[in-house]
Amino acid sequence: MNHDSYPDSYIRGILNSVKTIAMVGASEKENRPSYFAFKYLLERGYNMIPVNPGHAGQTMLGQRIYARLADIPHPVDMVDIFRSSQYALAIVQEALALTPRPQVIWMQLGVRNDEAAALAEANGLKVVMNRCPKIEYGRLSSEIAWMGVNTRTISSKKATVGGIQRMSLNRTSTAGGATEAADRVQREEAAIDSTGRN
């Protein structure tokens, strides 16, 4: 995989298939980028799990904070690394010790560790580096287009009535089941269509 440039189909495939994301380095401080990203993804229907040893046992947006990945009592699909690049290898090693293993290692903006990426890929995991899933979701769903950002995507979906348009990526689980976010969007679209409004 060329980690300097990712095809939209690769990023979209990840965001459509993962359901549970463990964010290592999540902060409950409302002015931190990890808080914004965590909250945004939680609101889009992802099962978000904060990992931060300094705040283990507390909650963040109603989600229990764990000290480390191994403490999470259920499987995770993706590990989102919100720590400096130097810590990425140890986090990947910890992720590889999980049973079952996650499907994806995602390193946030400014985080790149080629050794960690090579280790994850050698063990069958997908890797994204130096990208933010919040930004990529907003771009690929065309949500950020409403703020004047050129997303390089085109959509013919109707805007929601009486509010800001929120689009999903029509995410499905790896087993083919619809996610809560995809179900919610389908219900909203059906309600709009039934009223006959455009």
C-alpha positions in Angstrom: 0.0 0.0 0.0 1.2 3.5 -0.9 0.8 5.4 2.3 1.4 8.8 0.6 -1.9 8.6 -1.2 -5.0 6.5 -0.6 -7.7 5.8 -3.1 -11.2 7.0 -2.0 -12.4 3.5 -2.4 -9.9 2.2 0.2 -10.9 4.8 2.8 -14.6 4.4 2.0 -14.3 0.7 2.3 -12.8 1.0 5.8 -15.4 3.6 7.0 -18.2 1.5 5.6 -17.2 -1.7 7.2 -15.9 -0.9 10.7 -18.4 -0.5 13.6 -16.3 -0.4 16.8 -13.4 2.0 17.0 -11.0 2.2 19.9 -9.4 5.6 20.0 -6.0 5.5 21.8 -5.2 8.9 23.2 -8.8 10.1 23.4 -9.2 13.1 25.6 -12.3 14.2 27.5 -11.2 17.8 27.2 -13.6 19.6 24.9 -10.9 21.7 23.3 -8.8 18.8 22.1 -8.9 17.4 18.5 -9.4 13.9 19.8 -12.6 15.0 21.6 -14.0 16.5 18.4 -13.1 13.4 16.3 -14.5 11.1 18.9 -17.8 13.0 19.3 -18.3 13.3 15.5 -17.8 9.5 14.9 -20.0 8.6 17.9 -22.8 10.8 16.4 -22.4 9.0 13.1 -23.3 5.6 14.7 -19.8 4.2 15.4 -19.3 2.4 18.7 -16.5 4.5 20.1 -14.2 3.3 22.9 -11.8 5.8 24.5 -8.4 4.5 25.6 -6.4 6.7 27.9 -4.5 5.3 31.0 -4.6 8.6 32.8 -8.4 8.6 32.9 -9.3 4.9 33.0 -12.6 4.1 34.7 -14.0 7.6 34.0 -16.4 8.2 31.1 -16.2 10.3 27.9 -19.5 11.3 26.3 -21.1 8.4 28.1 -18.4 5.8 27.1 -16.2 4.1 29.6 -12.5 5.0 29.3 -10.1 2.0 29.3 -6.4 2.1 30.3 -5.3 0.0 27.3 -6.6 -2.0 24.4 -6.3 -5.3 26.3 -8.8 -4.1 28.9 -11.6 -3.6 26.4 -14.0 -6.5 27.0 -15.2 -7.0 23.4 -13.7 -7.0 20.0 -12.8 -3.8 18.1 -12.7 -3.3 14.4 -10.4 -0.4 14.2 -7.7 1.1 16.4 -7.4 4.9 15.9 -4.1 6.2 17.1 -4.2 9.7 18.6 -0.6 9.6 20.0 2.7 10.7 18.7 4.3 8.7 15.9 6.9 7.3 18.3 4.2 5.4 20.2 2.5 3.8 17.1 4.7 0.7 17.0 3.9 -0.3 20.6 0.2 0.4 20.0 0.2 -1.8 16.9 2.0 -4.6 18.9 -0.7 -4.3 21.6 -3.4 -4.5 18.9 -1.9 -7.6 17.3 -2.1 -9.3 20.7 -5.9 -8.9 20.8 -8.2 -11.9 20.1 -9.7 -11.4 17.6 -7.5 -8.8 16.1 -8.8 -5.5 14.7 -9.2 -5.1 11.0 -7.6 -1.7 10.7 -4.9 0.5 12.2 -5.6 4.2 11.6 -3.0 6.8 12.5 -4.3 10.4 12.9 -3.1 13.5 11.1 0.6 14.0 11.8 1.1 10.4 12.9 3.2 8.2 10.6 5.3 5.2 11.6 6.3 3.0 8.6 7.7 0.3 10.9 4.3 0.0 12.7 2.5 0.1 9.3 4.6 -2.7 7.9 4.1 -4.9 11.0 0.3 -4.4 10.9 0.2 -5.1 7.1 2.4 -8.2 7.5 -0.3 -9.5 9.9 -3.2 -8.8 7.5 -4.4 -5.5 8.9 -5.3 -2.5 6.7 -3.4 0.7 7.6 -4.1 4.4 7.1 -1.5 7.0 8.3 -1.6 10.8 8.6 -5.4 11.0 8.0 -8.3 11.8 10.3 -11.4 9.5 10.0 -13.6 12.5 11.0 -12.3 14.5 8.1 -12.5 11.6 5.7 -16.0 10.7 6.7 -17.1 14.3 6.2 -15.4 14.5 2.8 -16.7 11.2 1.5 -20.2 11.7 2.8 -20.2 15.2 1.3 -21.1 16.7 4.7 -18.3 19.2 4.6 -19.4 20.4 1.2 -22.1 22.4 2.9 -19.3 24.5 4.4 -17.9 25.3 1.0 -15.2 22.7 1.0 -14.5 20.9 -2.3 -14.9 17.2 -1.4 -14.2 15.9 -4.9 -17.4 13.8 -4.5 -20.9 14.3 -6.1 -24.2 13.3 -4.5 -27.8 13.5 -5.7 -29.2 12.9 -2.2 -31.8 15.3 -1.0 -31.1 17.6 2.0 -32.9 16.8 5.2 -35.9 19.0 6.1 -35.3 21.7 8.6 -31.7 21.2 9.4 -28.1 20.5 8.3 -27.7 17.7 5.8 -26.2 14.7 7.4 -25.3 11.9 5.0 -24.1 8.4 5.8 -21.7 6.3 3.8 -24.3 3.5 3.9 -22.1 1.6 6.2 -22.6 -2.1 6.8 -20.9 -4.5 9.1 -18.5 -7.1 7.8 -21.2 -9.7 8.3 -23.5 -7.7 6.0 -25.8 -6.3 8.6 -26.8 -2.7 8.4 -25.4 -0.3 11.0 -27.4 2.0 13.2 -26.3 5.0 11.2 -27.3 3.4 7.8 -30.7 2.4 9.3 -31.3 5.9 10.7 -30.6 7.5 7.3 -32.9 5.1 5.5 -35.7 5.9 8.1 -35.2 9.6 7.6 -35.2 9.4 3.8 -38.4 7.3 3.9 -40.1 9.8 6.2 -39.1 12.7 3.9 -40.3 10.7 0.8 -43.6 9.9 2.5 -44.4 13.6 3.1 -43.9 14.4 -0.6 -41.3 17.1 0.2 -38.2 17.6 -1.8 
